[in-house]
Amino acid sequence: MIEWQDLHHGALSAPQLYAALALRSAVFVVEQQCLYQDVDGDDLCGDNRHLFGWRDGQLIAYARILQPDTDNSPVVIGRVIIAPQARGEKLGFQLMAQALASCRQHWPDRGIYLGAQAHLQDFYRQLGFTPVTAIYDEDGIPHLGMALA
């Protein structure tokens, strides 16, 4: 069973933040061999939120939600990740359901955007997202912008 948490950054404990940063680094930097600055200044500002999926005390699913930058800009879902040991369990759908529910709760009148790794666009299409940009390179990995239709 997964224990889900949707937390404002101000409610994060040091162990929760550490677990998120460790998982992000293990997958996005080490596994995907992508050298980039993951700690980008957005984790602890504004009304940004963090979604955690815990099983047996281990973080196995995570996403970050960034508040809209301006009055007309969308909410941005990012850093969507399933731990390697939990892949293949369809947790991505559960995580995204949590993320979309959080977006609708905290920013009900805003669009929702994400920068998807290009190979995952069919997954996001199943959730109602459509491409809004051409494929572009981000840190050596093909991405495309997608918005909730």
C-alpha positions as a printed NumPy array, in Angstrom:
array([[  0.   ,   0.   ,   0.   ],
       [  1.229,   3.497,  -0.878],
       [  1.041,   6.363,   1.605],
       [  0.63 ,   9.591,  -0.372],
       [  1.631,  13.016,   0.902],
       [  0.967,  16.364,  -0.786],
       [  3.032,  18.946,   1.064],
       [  3.718,  22.645,   0.764],
       [  7.469,  23.097,   0.836],
       [  7.161,  24.795,   4.245],
       [  5.813,  21.56 ,   5.719],
       [  8.723,  19.403,   4.526],
       [ 10.922,  17.77 ,   7.115],
       [ 14.64 ,  17.467,   6.488],
       [ 14.329,  13.661,   5.975],
       [ 11.508,  14.136,   3.432],
       [ 13.478,  16.696,   1.448],
       [ 16.6  ,  14.53 ,   1.636],
       [ 14.671,  11.489,   0.354],
       [ 13.297,  13.507,  -2.589],
       [ 16.681,  14.923,  -3.533],
       [ 18.359,  11.518,  -3.177],
       [ 15.801,   9.818,  -5.447],
       [ 15.955,  12.615,  -8.005],
       [ 19.753,  12.434,  -8.068],
       [ 19.826,   8.628,  -8.276],
       [ 17.537,   8.571, -11.302],
       [ 17.895,  11.851, -13.181],
       [ 21.633,  12.343, -12.666],
       [ 23.143,   8.881, -12.139],
       [ 20.81 ,   6.424, -13.93 ],
       [ 20.076,   8.733, -16.872],
       [ 23.685,   9.956, -16.902],
       [ 22.558,  13.552, -17.1  ],
       [ 24.808,  16.133, -15.507],
       [ 22.659,  19.063, -14.468],
       [ 21.897,  21.131, -11.374],
       [ 18.841,  19.399,  -9.921],
       [ 18.702,  21.673,  -6.886],
       [ 17.513,  24.653,  -8.894],
       [ 16.111,  27.034,  -6.303],
       [ 12.474,  26.018,  -6.882],
       [ 12.116,  23.401,  -4.155],
       [ 11.624,  25.792,  -1.247],
       [  9.878,  28.876,  -2.617],
       [  6.431,  30.352,  -3.111],
       [  3.552,  27.917,  -2.868],
       [  5.416,  25.099,  -4.595],
       [  4.417,  21.62 ,  -3.502],
       [  5.947,  18.16 ,  -3.261],
       [  4.146,  14.852,  -3.746],
       [  5.521,  11.767,  -2.052],
       [  4.537,   8.121,  -2.403],
       [  5.953,   6.011,   0.425],
       [  5.924,   2.229,   0.799],
       [  7.431,   0.534,   3.832],
       [  9.235,   3.768,   4.723],
       [ 10.872,   4.091,   1.289],
       [ 10.164,   6.879,  -1.184],
       [  9.055,   5.151,  -4.385],
       [  7.162,   7.938,  -6.186],
       [  7.677,  11.689,  -6.299],
       [  6.68 ,  14.802,  -8.227],
       [  7.123,  18.53 ,  -7.748],
       [  4.46 ,  21.108,  -8.533],
       [  5.48 ,  24.69 ,  -9.27 ],
       [  3.03 ,  27.514,  -8.699],
       [  2.115,  29.663, -11.706],
       [  4.696,  32.377, -12.429],
       [  2.164,  34.983, -13.537],
       [ -1.579,  35.563, -13.51 ],
       [ -1.946,  33.783, -16.856],
       [  0.665,  31.044, -16.627],
       [ -0.039,  27.38 , -15.879],
       [  0.87 ,  25.209, -12.943],
       [  3.927,  23.11 , -13.84 ],
       [  4.324,  19.477, -12.851],
       [  7.912,  18.287, -12.908],
       [ 10.491,  15.911, -11.487],
       [  7.984,  13.074, -11.99 ],
       [  9.735,   9.919, -10.872],
       [  9.131,   6.312,  -9.921],
       [ 11.944,   4.569,  -8.055],
       [ 13.612,   1.78 , -10.061],
       [ 12.455,  -0.942,  -7.666],
       [  8.798,   0.101,  -8.12 ],
       [  8.656,   0.427, -11.907],
       [  6.198,  -1.73 , -13.802],
       [  3.547,  -1.418, -11.084],
       [  1.537,   1.326, -12.843],
       [  2.449,   3.787, -10.076],
       [  2.999,   6.532, -12.645],
       [ -0.753,   6.751, -13.148],
       [ -1.349,   6.932,  -9.397],
       [  1.333,   9.591,  -8.977],
       [ -0.066,  11.701, -11.781],
       [ -3.597,  11.341, -10.387],
       [ -2.257,  12.762,  -7.113],
       [ -0.461,  15.563,  -8.959],
       [ -3.517,  16.526, -11.007],
       [ -5.727,  16.48 ,  -7.913],
       [ -3.268,  18.772,  -6.125],
       [ -3.168,  21.173,  -9.066],
       [ -6.962,  21.321,  -9.197],
       [ -7.23 ,  21.811,  -5.444],
       [ -4.621,  24.558,  -5.105],
       [ -4.947,  26.268,  -8.517],
       [ -8.409,  25.294,  -9.804],
       [ -8.597,  27.844, -12.632],
       [ -5.138,  27.261, -14.091],
       [ -3.882,  25.236, -16.973],
       [ -1.406,  22.448, -16.284],
       [  1.888,  22.027, -18.14 ],
       [  4.809,  19.616, -18.032],
       [  8.034,  19.086, -19.915],
       [  7.869,  15.373, -20.739],
       [ 10.67 ,  13.135, -21.826],
       [  9.695,  12.453, -25.419],
       [  9.536,   8.681, -25.012],
       [  6.818,   9.165, -22.357],
       [  4.455,  11.272, -24.44 ],
       [  1.997,   8.382, -24.949],
       [  1.806,   7.905, -21.176],
       [  0.937,  11.576, -20.692],
       [ -1.521,  11.491, -23.614],
       [ -3.458,   8.817, -21.716],
       [ -3.863,  11.385, -18.929],
       [ -5.24 ,  14.017, -21.307],
       [ -2.056,  15.944, -22.104],
       [ -1.314,  17.058, -25.654],
       [  1.982,  18.261, -27.131],
       [  2.35 ,  22.044, -27.322],
       [  5.984,  22.252, -28.441],
       [  8.245,  20.476, -30.857],
       [ 10.73 ,  18.006, -29.404],
       [ 13.687,  19.809, -27.876],
       [ 16.903,  18.779, -26.167],
       [ 17.091,  19.243, -22.41 ],
       [ 20.357,  18.106, -20.87 ],
       [ 20.905,  15.565, -23.636],
       [ 17.435,  14.003, -23.402],
       [ 14.646,  14.674, -25.944],
       [ 11.674,  16.439, -24.297],
       [  8.484,  18.116, -25.419],
       [  6.113,  20.507, -23.723],
       [  2.671,  19.11 , -23.002],
       [ -0.455,  20.762, -21.637],
       [ -3.588,  19.258, -20.211],
       [ -6.249,  19.231, -22.907]])
